[in-house]
């Protein structure tokens, strides 16, 4: 029975192996079969939702939280593979490119089930190494090399911080198992060394989440990386950070020292991200600063620390990848030569490609948090959870930041629908439009009927924090 419980991981690993073989054999394109194989992985992950087990000396756990995030990771990978399949003529979209994407997603799946700090760190690094190789891949564009160097240097520095913090935790608590750590005190008065160590260890996951002050790489990497790579980096790795932070946030009660740190970082992150996004003209750079702000919104649920808060953080992470991937789908589709679109390039999009303009509008409204989109529902859950735990000031900061974000998100829609351009009409294939339409429909459907997926997230949150 154990081998069947690991089907989501095994399927993705088999897909990575198939891509490796295709790369060695010199196959030029896998666009014909990869999206279907990745979509099959979503069905496999869906079938594995009920798996429950502890493996490898209780360092690897299959529970409601891990299986929910494996489903979301599989869905995100399938969407990115679908976006990339539309670029059949792109010389960079080779089997080894997708192999590195799949290997990173596989590392994140392992990360979702790790319940011991050393294995958490190893899975985090496994998912990161692929991205170190992926980000510089962008033809002869020097910006990609700059983005890759920045991502590696910041990643190395944060990894050192995380390992230093791990040594403090081991010295203070004499264990690295999350279950054993949960049974001990995490008050600064009782265990100052452990609290300091955990704060440093969390830095590695704050980096993945692009949370202030570990966000400096984010806009530069989004701007310099290939559009499809940026779509992946902007969404899927954040799921790995959220699942670990959700597990660790269950250790604390509201208004403890660590949770107050999370709340303050969340408030600063959403404010800094939104203010910086106001002045951006490059669409990918704008989305980069917006992801810094959304990392702050996720902190609402983690700081609350309750079952409702952890459930809201898990649900919002799913909503975020859908609405952000919808935005990046438009970026990738309208950039025929792989260039970075600016706000001015969106002018007249409703005439040149009406369907793309509509998908962009849905994504922008969802990122703002307007009803009836998934962004509205997700933010409502987060704000409710934080308010119930007494973080009234944090909720007020989040609401004010949402008001600020309206300007630059709706600026995307304003350019698309009110701007004028002499550029020719965009030729978008029917299959690509259907793919984008399904993505936009999921964003709306998750806002109108959130119950089925929220119930899965709630099951995970209740299990961690009854």
C-alpha positions as CSV (number, residue, x, y, z in Angstrom):
1,X,0.0,0.0,0.0
2,X,2.9,2.4,0.7
3,X,4.0,2.7,-2.9
4,X,0.5,3.7,-4.0
5,X,0.4,6.4,-1.3
6,X,3.4,8.0,-3.0
7,X,1.9,8.1,-6.5
8,X,1.9,12.0,-6.8
9,X,5.7,12.1,-6.1
10,X,6.4,9.0,-8.2
11,X,4.4,10.2,-11.2
12,X,6.3,13.6,-11.3
13,X,9.6,11.8,-10.8
14,X,8.8,9.5,-13.7
15,X,7.9,12.5,-15.8
16,X,11.3,14.1,-14.9
17,X,13.0,10.9,-15.9
18,X,11.1,10.8,-19.2
19,X,12.2,14.4,-19.9
20,X,15.8,13.5,-19.1
21,X,15.7,10.6,-21.6
22,X,14.2,13.0,-24.2
23,X,17.0,15.5,-23.5
24,X,19.7,12.8,-23.9
25,X,18.2,11.6,-27.1
26,X,18.2,15.1,-28.6
27,X,14.4,15.5,-28.9
28,X,13.7,19.1,-29.8
29,X,10.2,19.5,-28.4
30,X,8.0,17.8,-25.9
31,X,5.1,20.2,-26.3
32,X,3.0,17.5,-27.9
33,X,2.7,15.2,-24.8
34,X,4.0,17.1,-21.8
35,X,0.8,19.1,-21.0
36,X,-1.3,16.0,-21.1
37,X,1.2,14.1,-18.9
38,X,1.3,17.0,-16.4
39,X,-2.5,17.1,-16.4
40,X,-2.6,13.4,-15.6
41,X,-0.4,14.2,-12.6
42,X,-3.2,16.5,-11.3
43,X,-5.6,13.5,-11.4
44,X,-3.0,11.3,-9.7
45,X,-2.6,13.9,-6.9
46,X,-6.4,14.2,-6.6
47,X,-6.6,10.4,-6.2
48,X,-3.9,10.6,-3.4
49,X,-5.7,13.2,-1.3
50,X,-6.8,10.5,1.3
51,X,-3.3,9.0,1.8
52,X,-2.2,9.0,5.4
53,X,1.1,7.5,6.6
54,X,4.4,8.2,8.3
55,X,7.6,7.0,6.6
56,X,11.3,7.1,6.9
57,X,11.5,7.1,10.7
58,X,8.6,9.7,10.9
59,X,10.5,12.3,8.9
60,X,8.1,12.0,6.0
61,X,4.4,12.4,6.6
62,X,1.4,12.0,4.4
63,X,-1.5,14.0,5.9
64,X,-4.2,16.3,4.8
65,X,-1.9,19.3,4.5
66,X,0.8,17.6,2.4
67,X,-1.7,16.0,0.0
68,X,-3.5,19.3,-0.5
69,X,-0.3,21.1,-1.4
70,X,0.8,18.2,-3.7
71,X,-2.4,18.7,-5.6
72,X,-1.9,22.4,-5.9
73,X,1.8,22.0,-6.9
74,X,0.7,19.4,-9.6
75,X,-1.9,21.8,-10.8
76,X,0.6,24.7,-11.0
77,X,3.1,22.6,-12.9
78,X,0.5,21.5,-15.4
79,X,-0.5,25.2,-16.0
80,X,3.1,26.3,-16.5
81,X,3.6,23.3,-18.9
82,X,0.5,24.4,-20.7
83,X,1.7,28.0,-21.0
84,X,5.1,26.8,-22.3
85,X,3.5,24.5,-24.8
86,X,2.3,27.5,-26.8
87,X,5.9,28.5,-27.5
88,X,6.9,25.6,-29.8
89,X,9.3,27.7,-31.8
90,X,11.2,28.9,-28.8
91,X,14.8,27.5,-28.9
92,X,15.0,27.6,-25.0
93,X,11.9,25.4,-24.5
94,X,13.8,22.1,-24.7
95,X,13.2,18.9,-22.8
96,X,15.9,19.8,-20.3
97,X,14.2,23.1,-19.6
98,X,11.0,21.3,-18.6
99,X,13.1,18.7,-16.7
100,X,14.5,21.3,-14.5
101,X,11.0,22.8,-13.9
102,X,9.7,19.3,-13.0
103,X,12.7,18.6,-10.7
104,X,12.0,21.8,-8.8
105,X,8.3,20.9,-8.5
106,X,9.2,17.4,-7.3
107,X,11.4,18.9,-4.6
108,X,8.5,21.0,-3.5
109,X,6.2,17.9,-3.3
110,X,8.8,16.3,-1.0
111,X,8.9,19.5,1.0
112,X,5.2,19.3,1.6
113,X,5.6,16.0,3.4
114,X,8.8,16.7,5.4
115,X,8.1,17.1,9.1
116,X,11.7,17.2,10.3
117,X,13.9,20.3,10.0
118,X,17.0,18.7,8.3
119,X,14.8,17.0,5.6
120,X,12.9,20.2,5.2
121,X,16.2,22.0,4.4
122,X,17.3,19.3,2.0
123,X,14.0,19.4,0.1
124,X,14.1,23.2,0.0
125,X,17.6,23.1,-1.6
126,X,16.6,20.3,-4.1
127,X,13.8,22.6,-5.3
128,X,16.1,25.6,-5.5
129,X,19.1,24.1,-7.4
130,X,17.0,23.6,-10.5
131,X,15.9,27.3,-10.4
132,X,19.5,28.4,-10.1
133,X,20.1,26.8,-13.5
134,X,16.7,27.8,-15.1
135,X,16.7,31.5,-14.4
136,X,19.7,32.5,-16.6
137,X,18.2,30.6,-19.6
138,X,17.0,33.3,-21.9
139,X,18.8,33.2,-25.2
140,X,21.5,35.9,-25.2
141,X,19.7,38.3,-22.9
142,X,22.2,39.7,-20.3
143,X,19.4,40.5,-17.9
144,X,18.8,36.8,-17.4
145,X,22.5,36.3,-16.4
146,X,22.1,39.2,-13.9
147,X,18.8,37.7,-12.6
148,X,20.5,34.3,-12.1
149,X,23.5,35.8,-10.3
150,X,21.2,37.7,-7.9
151,X,19.0,34.7,-7.2
152,X,22.0,32.5,-6.4
153,X,23.8,35.1,-4.2
154,X,20.7,36.0,-2.2
155,X,19.8,32.3,-2.0
156,X,23.3,31.4,-0.7
157,X,23.2,34.1,2.0
158,X,19.7,33.1,3.2
159,X,20.7,29.4,3.2
160,X,23.6,30.2,5.5
161,X,21.2,32.1,7.8
162,X,18.8,29.2,7.9
163,X,21.5,26.6,8.7
164,X,22.8,28.9,11.5
165,X,19.3,29.1,12.9
166,X,19.0,25.3,12.7
167,X,22.1,24.9,14.8
168,X,20.5,27.1,17.5
169,X,17.3,25.1,17.5
170,X,19.2,21.8,17.8
171,X,21.3,23.2,20.7
172,X,18.3,24.5,22.6
173,X,15.7,21.8,21.9
174,X,17.8,18.7,21.2
175,X,15.4,17.6,18.4
176,X,14.6,18.5,14.9
177,X,11.2,16.8,14.7
178,X,8.3,19.3,14.4
179,X,6.0,17.1,16.5
180,X,8.6,17.1,19.4
181,X,9.2,20.8,19.0
182,X,5.4,21.5,19.2
183,X,5.4,19.9,22.7
184,X,7.9,22.4,24.1
185,X,7.6,26.1,25.0
186,X,8.3,28.7,22.4
187,X,8.2,31.8,24.6
188,X,11.2,34.0,24.4
189,X,11.5,34.1,28.2
190,X,11.7,30.3,28.3
191,X,13.8,29.5,25.2
192,X,15.4,32.6,23.8
193,X,18.0,30.6,21.8
194,X,15.4,28.5,20.2
195,X,13.2,31.5,19.2
196,X,16.2,33.2,17.7
197,X,17.2,30.1,15.9
198,X,13.7,29.5,14.5
199,X,13.5,33.1,13.3
200,X,16.7,32.6,11.3
201,X,15.6,29.2,10.0
202,X,12.4,30.7,8.7
203,X,14.5,33.2,6.7
204,X,15.0,30.5,4.0
205,X,11.3,30.2,3.5
206,X,10.7,34.0,3.7
207,X,13.2,34.2,0.8
208,X,11.1,31.8,-1.3
209,X,8.0,33.7,-0.4
210,X,9.6,37.0,-1.2
211,X,8.7,38.4,2.2
212,X,10.3,41.7,3.3
213,X,13.3,42.0,4.0
214,X,14.2,39.0,1.8
215,X,12.4,40.3,-1.3
216,X,15.1,42.3,-3.1
217,X,15.8,39.6,-5.7
218,X,12.1,39.3,-6.7
219,X,11.4,42.1,-9.1
220,X,14.9,41.8,-10.7
221,X,14.6,38.1,-11.2
222,X,11.1,38.4,-12.7
223,X,12.2,41.1,-15.0
224,X,15.4,39.3,-16.2
225,X,14.1,35.7,-16.4
226,X,12.3,34.2,-19.3
227,X,8.6,34.9,-19.2
228,X,7.6,31.3,-18.7
229,X,10.3,30.8,-16.0
230,X,9.1,34.0,-14.3
231,X,5.6,32.5,-14.3
232,X,6.9,29.4,-12.5
233,X,9.2,31.3,-10.0
234,X,6.4,33.7,-9.2
235,X,4.0,31.0,-8.1
236,X,5.0,27.3,-7.4
237,X,8.0,27.8,-5.1
238,X,5.8,30.0,-2.9
239,X,3.6,27.0,-2.2
240,X,6.6,25.1,-0.7
241,X,7.3,28.1,1.6
242,X,3.6,28.4,2.6
243,X,3.3,24.7,3.5
244,X,6.3,24.8,5.8
245,X,5.3,28.1,7.4
246,X,1.8,26.6,8.0
247,X,3.4,23.6,9.8
248,X,5.7,25.8,11.9
249,X,3.0,28.4,12.6
250,X,1.0,25.7,14.3
251,X,3.7,25.6,17.0
252,X,2.8,29.0,18.3
253,X,-0.1,30.8,19.9
254,X,-1.3,34.2,18.8
255,X,0.6,37.3,20.1
256,X,3.7,35.3,21.0
257,X,7.1,36.8,20.1
258,X,7.5,34.8,16.9
259,X,3.9,35.4,15.7
260,X,4.3,39.1,16.4
261,X,7.4,39.1,14.2
262,X,5.4,37.4,11.4
263,X,2.7,40.1,11.8
264,X,5.1,43.0,11.6
265,X,7.0,41.5,8.6
266,X,3.6,40.9,6.9
267,X,2.6,44.5,7.4
268,X,5.9,46.0,6.2
269,X,6.0,43.5,3.2
270,X,2.5,44.4,1.9
271,X,3.2,48.1,2.3
272,X,6.6,48.1,0.7
273,X,5.5,45.9,-2.1
274,X,2.4,47.9,-3.0
275,X,4.2,51.3,-2.8
276,X,7.0,50.1,-5.0
277,X,4.6,48.6,-7.6
278,X,2.9,52.0,-8.0
279,X,5.7,53.4,-10.1
280,X,6.5,50.4,-12.3
281,X,6.1,50.4,-16.0
282,X,7.4,46.9,-16.8
283,X,4.5,44.4,-16.3
284,X,6.7,41.6,-14.9
285,X,8.5,43.9,-12.5
286,X,5.1,45.2,-11.4
287,X,3.9,41.6,-10.7
288,X,7.2,41.1,-8.8
289,X,6.5,43.8,-6.3
290,X,2.9,42.7,-6.1
291,X,4.1,39.2,-5.0
292,X,6.0,40.9,-2.2
293,X,2.7,42.4,-1.1
294,X,0.8,39.1,-1.4
295,X,3.5,37.5,0.8
296,X,2.4,40.0,3.4
297,X,-1.2,39.0,3.0
298,X,-0.4,35.3,3.7
299,X,1.2,36.4,7.0
300,X,-2.3,37.3,8.2
301,X,-3.3,33.7,8.4
302,X,0.1,32.5,9.8
303,X,0.1,35.2,12.5
304,X,-3.4,34.3,13.5
305,X,-2.1,30.7,14.1
306,X,-5.6,29.3,14.5
307,X,-7.1,26.5,12.4
308,X,-9.0,29.1,10.5
309,X,-5.9,31.1,9.9
310,X,-3.8,28.2,8.7
311,X,-6.7,27.0,6.4
312,X,-7.0,30.5,5.0
313,X,-3.3,30.7,4.3
314,X,-3.4,27.3,2.4
315,X,-6.5,28.4,0.5
316,X,-5.1,31.8,-0.5
317,X,-1.9,30.2,-1.8
318,X,-4.0,28.2,-4.3
319,X,-6.0,31.3,-5.2
320,X,-2.8,33.3,-5.7
321,X,-1.1,30.8,-8.1
322,X,-4.3,30.7,-10.2
323,X,-4.7,34.5,-10.5
324,X,-1.0,35.1,-10.9
325,X,-0.6,32.4,-13.6
326,X,-3.6,33.9,-15.4
327,X,-1.7,37.3,-15.5
328,X,1.5,35.6,-16.6
329,X,-0.4,33.7,-19.3
330,X,-1.3,37.0,-20.9
331,X,2.3,38.2,-20.6
332,X,3.6,35.1,-22.2
333,X,1.0,34.9,-25.0
334,X,1.3,38.6,-26.1
335,X,5.1,38.5,-26.1
336,X,5.6,36.8,-29.4
337,X,9.4,37.3,-29.3
338,X,9.7,36.7,-25.6
339,X,10.3,40.4,-24.7
340,X,9.1,42.0,-21.5
341,X,5.8,43.8,-22.0
342,X,5.4,47.3,-20.6
343,X,2.1,49.0,-19.6
344,X,2.2,50.9,-22.9
345,X,2.3,47.5,-24.8
346,X,-1.1,46.7,-23.3
347,X,-2.7,49.7,-25.0
348,X,-5.5,48.6,-27.3
349,X,-5.3,45.0,-26.3
350,X,-9.1,44.8,-26.3
351,X,-9.0,45.4,-30.0
352,X,-6.0,43.3,-30.9
353,X,-6.9,40.3,-28.8
354,X,-10.2,40.7,-26.9
355,X,-9.9,37.3,-25.2
356,X,-6.5,38.2,-23.7
357,X,-7.9,41.5,-22.5
358,X,-10.7,39.8,-20.7
359,X,-8.4,37.2,-19.1
360,X,-6.1,40.0,-17.9
361,X,-9.1,41.9,-16.4
362,X,-10.2,38.8,-14.5
363,X,-6.6,38.3,-13.2
364,X,-6.2,41.9,-12.2
365,X,-9.6,42.0,-10.4
366,X,-8.7,38.8,-8.5
367,X,-5.3,40.2,-7.5
368,X,-6.9,43.3,-6.1
369,X,-9.4,41.1,-4.3
370,X,-12.7,42.2,-5.9
371,X,-15.8,39.9,-5.9
372,X,-16.7,37.4,-7.3
373,X,-13.1,36.3,-7.8
374,X,-10.9,33.8,-5.8
375,X,-8.8,36.8,-4.6
376,X,-11.8,38.3,-2.8
377,X,-12.7,35.0,-1.1
378,X,-9.2,34.2,-0.1
379,X,-8.6,37.7,1.4
380,X,-11.9,37.5,3.2
381,X,-10.9,34.3,4.9
382,X,-7.5,35.8,5.9
383,X,-8.9,39.0,7.2
384,X,-11.6,37.1,9.2
385,X,-9.0,34.8,10.8
386,X,-6.6,37.6,11.8
387,X,-9.5,39.7,13.2
388,X,-10.8,36.9,15.3
389,X,-7.4,36.5,16.9
390,X,-7.2,40.2,17.9
391,X,-4.8,41.4,15.1
392,X,-7.1,44.3,14.4
393,X,-4.2,46.7,13.5
394,X,-2.9,44.1,10.9
395,X,-6.3,43.8,9.3
396,X,-6.5,47.6,9.0
397,X,-3.1,47.7,7.4
398,X,-4.1,45.0,4.9
399,X,-7.3,46.8,4.0
400,X,-5.5,50.0,3.4
401,X,-2.9,48.2,1.2
402,X,-5.7,46.6,-0.8
403,X,-7.0,50.1,-1.5
404,X,-3.5,51.2,-2.6
405,X,-3.1,48.2,-4.9
406,X,-6.3,49.0,-6.8
407,X,-4.4,51.8,-8.6
408,X,-1.8,49.7,-10.3
409,X,-3.8,46.6,-10.9
410,X,-6.6,48.5,-12.5
411,X,-4.0,50.4,-14.5
412,X,-3.4,47.1,-16.4
413,X,-7.1,47.0,-17.3
414,X,-7.2,50.8,-18.1
415,X,-4.3,50.4,-20.6
416,X,-5.9,47.3,-22.1
417,X,-9.4,48.8,-22.6
418,X,-8.9,52.6,-22.9
419,X,-5.5,52.9,-24.5
420,X,-5.1,53.2,-28.2
421,X,-2.4,51.5,-30.3
422,X,-1.5,51.0,-34.0
423,X,0.0,47.6,-33.3
424,X,-1.4,44.8,-35.4
425,X,-3.8,42.2,-34.1
426,X,-2.3,39.3,-32.1
427,X,-2.6,35.9,-33.6
428,X,-3.5,33.5,-30.7
429,X,-4.3,29.9,-31.4
430,X,-7.6,28.5,-30.4
431,X,-6.1,25.9,-28.1
432,X,-4.2,28.7,-26.3
433,X,-7.3,30.8,-25.9
434,X,-9.2,27.8,-24.5
435,X,-6.4,27.2,-22.0
436,X,-6.5,30.8,-20.9
437,X,-10.2,30.8,-20.7
438,X,-10.2,27.8,-18.4
439,X,-7.6,29.5,-16.2
440,X,-9.8,32.6,-15.9
441,X,-12.9,30.5,-15.3
442,X,-11.1,28.7,-12.4
443,X,-10.3,32.0,-10.8
444,X,-14.0,33.0,-11.0
445,X,-15.3,29.6,-10.0
446,X,-13.0,29.4,-6.9
447,X,-14.5,32.8,-5.8
448,X,-18.1,31.8,-6.4
449,X,-17.9,28.2,-5.1
450,X,-14.9,28.1,-2.7
451,X,-16.4,25.4,-0.4
452,X,-15.0,22.2,-1.9
453,X,-11.3,23.3,-1.9
454,X,-11.7,25.4,1.3
455,X,-13.0,22.3,3.0
456,X,-9.8,20.4,2.0
457,X,-7.7,23.3,3.4
458,X,-9.8,23.5,6.5
459,X,-9.2,19.7,7.1
460,X,-5.5,20.4,6.9
461,X,-5.7,23.4,9.3
462,X,-7.8,21.5,11.8
463,X,-5.5,18.6,11.8
464,X,-2.5,20.9,12.6
465,X,-4.3,23.1,15.1
466,X,-7.4,21.3,16.5
